[in-house]
Amino acid sequence: MTLDDVRRVVANVEADIASGPIVPTVTPQEIRSYLASRYDFTKPLALDDICADVQRMLRTWQVQVTHPRYFGLFNPSVTLASIIADAVVAMYNPQLATWRTSPAANEIERHTLAWLMGKFGFPADAIASFTSGGAEANLSAVIVALTRAFPEYGERGLRSLSASPTVYLTAEAHHSFSKIAHLTGLGRRSIRTVATDRELKLDLGDLARRVAEDRRSGHAPFMVVGTVGTTGAGVIDPLPELARFCRSEGLWFHVDAAWGGAAIIAPSLRGHLAGIDTADSITCDAHKWFSVPMAAGMFFCRHRDAVGEAFRVETSYMPGKTAGPVLDPYTTSVQWSRRFIGLKLFLALAQHGESGYIEMIEHQARMGDVLREALTRAGWRVVNATPLPLVCFTRDGLVTAKFLAALYQRQIAWMSEVRLGDDAPVLRACITSFRTTASDIEWVVREMGRLT
Ligand SMILES: Cc1ncc(COP(=O)(O)O)c(C=O)c1O
């Protein structure tokens, strides 16, 4: 197969998806019976037939997240280069646990991460790694922050601490932190939910009050999380003020920019991320707004020593111990065996160039504005405030579940519902495809008008 063949296959799949349904109707039983009837694994089958069948299943039984009218949960359309990268990685199967085993792959990742690290304004001696996604990057941040704040945490565990550590974030922050508190042994109750202002941004007064209260009652505050592009409403927390507060209180400042972080490269948007350069650590997912296939997250940290301490390990059976100044990724990250995650971002970035990527991101931001304007013109009420392409909206008397069922049934678009603060559920539409056009949006808003 040549590259042109791959190009043709990908173009055909894209065209097929764009002209077909977005939302499936299927029951678990239907899929299970189908699989049981065809795949008992007792005899070999022809690979071509199996591939065609699997593609049919994916085509029929999935929400088509790469459809231009999928206005969903940060799952992007994917670039051709990034699709090819994933296939190339599978063919060579490089093992990135150690530098010695895969020098080329490790250096390609380092080179790509250094590019983005520079955009975030981190110093050249900061450290970064690809992760399975934002949840793993956030987990890495909490582990490293704990390690730095409590030197005994690594050897003797949280139970050896004289005060319980506490983390501060808003109800709009990503709920991976809840699982992380459970996983790390912090306990879910160690999370302090800080109030938000009318725009759902973290309220600094409430943060200061809670930290002071916790200190008074013998807790040990150690970390604050600010979000760039909250999952529900795309809100950006006040980063410069958070950074100042964390510095004065000696707290770790983590910025979860899993989705919104990509805006740092776009001249029209990067001003909204001012202050991110002062973070102790950053989460940014390539498999969100950088439009590469899952799974590709990134973790950036300015404290190389703390990362080395958090993930250190010694064993004689791993190769590469004599690699000199190059730290092996299995000693600087959560993962051990690791896939060559970074190639998809490297290849897409090299092909499109920074300017191509800026255009993709700014196009989506413009489409967010088109959506906001079209909805407002059509009588909907936009209820969130963000420069990013995520629009939450409603109208009087709307029953979101019923409305969405009709939207899906007519295959108009995929969007979701969200509850912001204590308010009633509203509709949530995010531009996640660089292929979404203004006419897609106008059409969707027109068709939505016929449903209400
Ligand atoms: C703000 C934010 N942080 C973290 C995550 C978790 O990322 P992932 O699903 O890549 O693990 C998400 C997922 O949508 C998110 O929106």
The ligand as a MOL file (V3000), in Angstrom:
LIG
                    3D

  0  0  0     0  0            999 V3000
M  V30 BEGIN CTAB
M  V30 COUNTS 16 16 0 0 0
M  V30 BEGIN ATOM
M  V30 1 C -10.4890 19.8930 31.3990 0
M  V30 2 C -10.2510 18.4230 31.2540 0
M  V30 3 N -9.2550 17.8590 31.9500 0
M  V30 4 C -8.9900 16.5400 31.8760 0
M  V30 5 C -9.7310 15.7130 31.0640 0
M  V30 6 C -9.4210 14.2540 30.9980 0
M  V30 7 O -8.7630 14.0040 29.8170 0
M  V30 8 P -8.6890 12.5440 29.1730 0
M  V30 9 O -10.0920 12.1830 28.8380 0
M  V30 10 O -7.7970 12.7590 27.9960 0
M  V30 11 O -8.0820 11.6460 30.1800 0
M  V30 12 C -10.7820 16.2600 30.3040 0
M  V30 13 C -11.5880 15.4180 29.4230 0
M  V30 14 O -12.4480 15.8760 28.7120 0
M  V30 15 C -11.0490 17.6480 30.4060 0
M  V30 16 O -12.0330 18.2230 29.7270 0
M  V30 END ATOM
M  V30 BEGIN BOND
M  V30 1 1 1 2
M  V30 2 1 2 3
M  V30 3 2 2 15
M  V30 4 2 3 4
M  V30 5 1 4 5
M  V30 6 1 5 6
M  V30 7 2 5 12
M  V30 8 1 6 7
M  V30 9 1 7 8
M  V30 10 2 8 9
M  V30 11 1 8 10
M  V30 12 1 8 11
M  V30 13 1 12 13
M  V30 14 1 12 15
M  V30 15 2 13 14
M  V30 16 1 15 16
M  V30 END BOND
M  V30 END CTAB
M  END
